[in-house]
């Protein structure tokens, strides 16, 4: 799954689509008005001519690619965590799904399941539901259920936990030295709940976990992904990597090695979010690894089985649902949430959003 520049299908993206990439992720650089973004989503799916997954990071708070009217300004998840209300979290998920589905998105890389145990963490913070693993588990599962009930795949992130790091994996390779007992008591609690709930997907963390496989980022670790996540926690949904162009990976590994090793470890789908030449190198490396026998074809078949199930449930063809934004159902969802989360009059909040 690739990112791309601009607001149209350029030659590089078209060639990658023709070669069979699974989908695209949209960032702030791709997003215009609601109507422009919906038109881009339709153009991507029409150009693909087959099921084509469109994804986005729409968490609420400071990580939201879609902003301004007619989208609802949601608070950071920390504020939801302070409420401790599962029904409210599920309604937030339903609202996110309503707005994303109206534009043509199939997959939301949310919720964050990292536990906010480290005040010095530069990248998680208020994106987390809180400092208590059980609270993060309850509300994360509830929000994900709301998303999926609304027709959008959820993705819990970042397995097996990015909350207690002191560095940002966009910039460097973080390390956690906790023992396995601590990980099971804190970091893994939300992911175990997510796995038990049978939700759609999880995203890997580009973090070193000394207790699991020292010196190997979780994204590339068989012990973390196959051993801990698949066997111990029993998760059988799609496992997607965080962006392979983040410095936590790119400064230490070639994209070729990260892709091949990540595939062997258990990743089903890779995000390569910026450069077409890097995306092309990742694809060619995987092809060569399969042809040489380094990556068994059974590993690809397993990944395809999971991706096919996600596509069958959540991916929609090109459609025009933009009128759902601003509909009575949309207003009811947004106004109800605004009044409960902020304590302000819902009409006042809706007017402020415009």
N, C-alpha and C positions, 0 to 999 in steps of 0.2 A: 504494500500500500504506500502510495507516494504523495508527497506534497509537491506543489508547483508554484511558479510565480504568476502574478497577475490574475485577471478575471476572465480568461478565455482559454480554450484548449489550444496550446501552441504545438509546434511540430514535435518537440521532444516528448510531450505528454501523449500526443496522438500515437507516436511510435510505440511507446510503452503500453498503451492501451491495446494496440494491435497485437502486441506480444503476450498479452494475457494477464497483466497485473490485476489484482483482486479489487482494487478500489483506490480512492483518493481521500486525503484528509485536507480540510480547508482551515486556513489560519486567517488572522486579521488582514493579511495582505491580499486575500482572495475575496473578502466580504465587502459588499457595498450596501445599498438599501435592501430592505426585505425583498422587493420585487427583483432587483438585480441579482441577489444571491439565489433566489428561487429559479431565475432564468439560467444561471450558471449550473445549478444542480440538474435542471432538466437537460441542458446541453451536454453535460458529462454523460448522463445515462443514455441519452439518445445516440451520442457518438459511439459509446461502447457497444450498443446493439445486443447486449446480454446483461444478465444480472451484474450490477456494478455497485459496490458498497461505498457509500458516502459517509464520512465520519467527521467529528469535530470535538474539540474540548469545550464543553459548555457546562461548567460546574456551578456557577454562581459566584458572587464575590468578585475577587480580582482576576479570576480565570474564566472569562466569558467572551467568546469571539463575536457573538451577536449582541449588540448593545443599542440602547435608545429605542424610542417608539418604533414599532409596536411590541417590542420584546419587554418582558417583565424584568425589572432590576431586582435580582435576588440578593439576599445578604450572604456573607461568607457562611460556610457550613458550620463554623464555630457557633454562630448565633442559633442555628437549629439545634446544635448539640446542647446548648444551654437550656433550651426548652425541653429537651428529652422526650418529645412527642413523636411517636412513630407514625401516627396518622398524618401529622403535619408533614413529616419527611416524605411520606408516600405521595401526598398531594403535590409537593414540590416536584417530585419525579414525574407525575402526570402532567404538570404544567410544562416542564422542560420538553417532554415528549410531544405535547400538543404543538408547541412552537417549532420544534425541530422537524416534525413530520410535515408541518404545513409548508416548509421550504424544500423538502425532499431528502433530508438526512435520515439515515438508517441506524446510526450507531453513535452513541455519545460516550466519550472516554471520561466517564464519571460513574460512581462517586469515588472520592479519595478515601481509602481505607487505612491510611497511615495514622498511627496514634501519635498525638502531639505531645510527646514526653520531653522534648528538648526546646526550651525557650530560645536557644541560639540557632535553631534550624532556620536556614535562610530561604528555603524553598517550599516547605509545607505549611507550618504555622496555622493561620486561620482557615486554610483550605480543609483542615481536618475537623471532624465533628467534636474532638475534644481529647482530653488526657486519659480518659478511662476506656480501656479496651472494650468493655461490654457496651458502653454507650456508642462507640464508633461502630461496633458490630450491629447493634439493633437498628440504628438510624441509617447506616449504610445499606443494609439489606432492604430496609423499607423504601428508601429513595430508589434503589435499583428496581424493586418490584413495581414502583409507580412508573418508572420509565418503560419497563417492558410491558406493563398493562396498557400503556399508551402507544405501543407499537414500535418502540425504539430500543435497540439492544443496549444494555448497560455494560460498563467495563470498570471493575474495581481495580484500583491502583494504589501503590506500586509494590507488587509482591517481591520478597516477603516482608517489606516494611522500610519506609524511607523517613519515618518520623523522628528518629533519634540521631540522625546524622548532623554534623556541623558544617557540611559543605554541600554545594549544589551540583548534582550530577550533570547539569548543563555545562558546567565549567571545569569540573575535576571529578576524579573517581573516589567517592566516599567509601568509608570503611566502618563497619560495626564490629566491635569486639565482644559483644554479649555472648554468654554461653547459651546452649540450646534450651535449657530450662527457662531462662528469662525470655527467649524468643517465643516459646510456647505459651508463656504466661501473659505476654503483652503483645508483641508485634503480630503474632499469628492468629490471635483470637478473631479479629474481624474477617480474615481470609477463610478461616475454618467455617465461620457462619455463612459466608458467601457461597462456599463450596457446598455446604449442606442444603442451602436454599435452591441449588440447581440453576443459578443465574448464568447469563450468557458468556461472559468473558472476563479475563483478568489481564492486567498489563505487568510486565516484569520491571524490576528496578535495576538500574545500572549501579549496583552497590556491592561491595565485598562483605561477605558475612563469614567471619573467621571460624565460627562454630560449624559451618556447613561445608564449605570448600574454600580454604584460604587461598587468596591470590586470584580467584576466578570470579568475575562479576556474575550476579545472579542470572542475568540474561543468557549467560553462556555456560551455566553450571548444571550438569546432569543431576548432581546430588540435590540441588535446590529445586529444580523444576520437575524432573521425573521422579526422584526419590521422595522429596518432601511434599510437593504440591499434588502430584498425580497419585502416588501410592499411599502416603500417610493421610493427607487431607481428602483424597478421593475426588478431586476436581476433574471433571471431564468436559468442561467448556473450552472455548477458544482461548489460547494463550498468545497474546500479541506482545511484541517487544516495544519498549520505549524507543524513541528515535535513535537509530544507529549512528547518526551524525553528531549526537551530543558528545562533548569532549571526554566524558567518562569512558566512552568506548573509543572514539576516533583518535585520541591522543595515545592510546595504548595498543590498539589492534587495527589491522586493516579491515575494511568493510567486508572483504572476502572471507577472512578468518572468522570475523564476528558472525557472519551469516551462516557459514557452514557449521561452526561450533554451536551456535544457537539452535540451529535445526536439529543437530544431534542431541542437544540437551532437552529439547521438547517444545521450542517455540513453533507455533503454527503459522504465524503471519508477522512479517517484519515491517516496521515503519522506517522509511528512509525519506526524510521530509523536505529536502532542499535541492540538492544538485542532481541533475539528470545523469551526469557521468558516473556519480557514485551509485545511483539507483541501478544503472546498467551494469556496473561492475558486480553489484550484489547478485543480480539475476544470473549473470554469466558464471559466477563462482559456484552458485548452487547447481546449475546445469552440469558443470564439469564434475562436481563432487558426486552427483548421481551417476553420471556416465562412467566415472572411474570406480564406482562401487563404494566410495567412502561414506556416502549417505545412502542407506538402503531405500529402495522404492517403497517399502512398507511404511517408512517414516513419513513420506509424502502422502501416501494413501490415508494415513491416520490424520494428518493435518487437514487434508481435503474433506474427510468425513465430518470433522468438526465445523469447518468453514461452510460446507454445504448445508449443514443443519441451521447455522446462523442465517445464511442467505435465505433459505426456505421460509424461515419464520419472520424475518425482519426486513429484507430488502425488497423494495417496491420499484416498479418500472417508472418511467417518466410520467408525472401527473401534475395537474394544476389544483393545488389545495391552498393557495395563498389566501383565499377568502376566509379561511378558518381563523386567520389572525384578525382580532377585533370582533369576532362573532360573539354571540351571547355566551356560548360555552367557554370561550377564551376569557371573556371579561369576568365570568363567575369564578373561574379558577384563579385568575390574577388578583381580583379584588379580595377574595376570601383569604388568600395567602398574605397579601399586603397587610391587612388589618391584624391578622394573628401574629405574624412575625415581628412587625414593627410597632404594633400598638397604636398606629395612626389610623385615622379615618380612611377607609379604602378609596373613596372618591378623591380625597386629597392626594393619595399616593399615585393614583392613575394619572391625575392631572400633572403631577410633578414629573412623571415619567415622560409625558408628552413634551 
